[in-house]
Amino acid sequence: MKKLSTISRILMAFASLALIGTFFVPVWRIDLFAPQYPEGLTMKIWLTKLTGDVDIINGLNHYIGMKHISVEMFPEFSYLIYIVGFFIVVVLIAAITGNRKILAAYLLLSIIGGALAMYDFWKWGYAYGHDLNPDAPIKVPGMGYQPPLIGHKRLLNFDAYSTPDIGGWIVVIAGVLAFLIFFTAWYKAKKKLPVSTATAAMAGLMLLFTSCSTNPHPITLGKDDCYTCKMGFVDPKFGGEVITTKGKVYMFDDVICMVRFLKSGSVDEKNISKKVFINYNKENDFIEADKTFFYVSAALKTPMNSNAAAFTSQAEAEKMNSDGKGKVMHWDEVYSKLQ
């Protein structure tokens, strides 16, 4: 069997060394957001420990009868480092020898290991969310509090998010890289086509990073509500969003609702990643606040009477002000004037 190319082996060595990073960073995280915790509570899961707002989460969960979260709940902490160490060695051997069979074995073991890990996590979450203290102060008949396996879930007034952390993404990237290398080598052998392993691998990684980027969320009528006024969206043309560094998205149906939220200090400015507004001329097309031109006029009749609409250019905003009865402003002006 033909060995892996030199560049493929270098990339495999890189993947192996990258996995060492999982010993020093959290691999998974659970984030909880609620009106009383707008910036969220976080529990970070490492290979050997838990960090974050675990004590606060335990205090809250006590009221609904959930067990106290502790390292002792997870026997996996006693052997996870050895499992990861095994995978590091396997990948390194594949890189040194260039043996495709070893690479294939790594991929197979990764799939099996990943499936078992997710099942184990789901099993813990199910027991944690359903095995409740019958003497808890707060009881909701038939209610379970199992956290999401991955993604989002609504639990009472909390939005819970379960996602990979830095270490988890390292594992994912290493796995994707190994798959791309194996697939490219197999494809070249079968089809005899000059496909570059490096190009395929880098394209896959770029796609992965793009898919993980934080972007505004399209507003859905009849489903989404304004965070400030709590009213459902009736005209998304005047909406906007604040996105935090943790990826939490706050939606607003009017510019003034966003201004009031920002001025309330519910989220520190340093924790805000983006402030965006919907382009008045294009549905769910978002404009960053510092690049937005606003046309302000009583004739607009916006949901909460800011009477401001967002545009991508001054020319577009001026076109709306053809009668001269309104005013064109930048974001800083709008922010300072609205209360």
URKAJO-V845832 format. One record per residue. N is the residue number from 0. NEAR is the number of other C-alpha atoms within 8 Angstrom. Layout:
n near
N NEAR
N NEAR
This chain:
n near
0 3
1 4
2 8
3 10
4 7
5 6
6 8
7 12
8 13
9 9
10 10
11 14
12 12
13 8
14 13
15 14
16 9
17 10
18 14
19 10
20 10
21 15
22 10
23 6
24 9
25 14
26 15
27 14
28 13
29 11
30 11
31 11
32 12
33 10
34 6
35 4
36 8
37 9
38 9
39 9
40 12
41 11
42 12
43 13
44 12
45 12
46 11
47 9
48 8
49 11
50 9
51 8
52 9
53 11
54 6
55 8
56 9
57 11
58 8
59 8
60 11
61 11
62 10
63 12
64 13
65 12
66 10
67 7
68 7
69 7
70 9
71 5
72 6
73 7
74 8
75 6
76 11
77 7
78 8
79 10
80 11
81 7
82 8
83 9
84 9
85 8
86 10
87 12
88 9
89 11
90 15
91 11
92 10
93 14
94 14
95 8
96 7
97 11
98 10
99 12
100 6
101 11
102 13
103 9
104 8
105 11
106 11
107 8
108 8
109 9
110 8
111 8
112 8
113 8
114 8
115 8
116 8
117 9
118 8
119 8
120 9
121 9
122 8
123 8
124 12
125 10
126 9
127 12
128 12
129 9
130 7
131 11
132 9
133 5
134 5
135 11
136 7
137 7
138 6
139 5
140 4
141 4
142 5
143 6
144 8
145 10
146 12
147 11
148 9
149 7
150 8
151 9
152 9
153 8
154 9
155 4
156 7
157 9
158 11
159 14
160 13
161 14
162 9
163 10
164 11
165 11
166 15
167 12
168 10
169 12
170 10
171 8
172 11
173 12
174 10
175 10
176 14
177 12
178 9
179 12
180 13
181 11
182 8
183 12
184 10
185 8
186 10
187 11
188 8
189 6
190 6
191 7
192 7
193 5
194 8
195 7
196 12
197 9
198 8
199 12
200 11
201 8
202 8
203 11
204 11
205 8
206 8
207 9
208 8
209 7
210 6
211 6
212 6
213 5
214 4
215 9
216 5
217 5
218 8
219 7
220 10
221 7
222 7
223 10
224 11
225 14
226 9
227 9
228 6
229 7
230 7
231 11
232 13
233 7
234 9
235 12
236 12
237 17
238 13
239 15
240 13
241 13
242 13
243 12
244 8
245 5
246 7
247 8
248 10
249 9
250 13
251 14
252 17
253 14
254 13
255 11
256 14
257 13
258 11
259 10
260 10
261 9
262 6
263 6
264 8
265 8
266 9
267 7
268 6
269 5
270 9
271 12
272 9
273 8
274 11
275 12
276 15
277 16
278 16
279 10
280 6
281 8
282 9
283 10
284 7
285 10
286 13
287 10
288 9
289 7
290 8
291 14
292 14
293 14
294 16
295 13
296 10
297 8
298 5
299 9
300 8
301 10
302 10
303 9
304 9
305 12
306 12
307 12
308 12
309 15
310 15
311 10
312 8
313 9
314 6
315 9
316 14
317 10
318 7
319 7
320 12
321 6
322 5
323 6
324 6
325 10
326 9
327 12
328 10
329 10
330 12
331 7
332 8
333 10
334 8
335 7
336 6
337 8
338 6
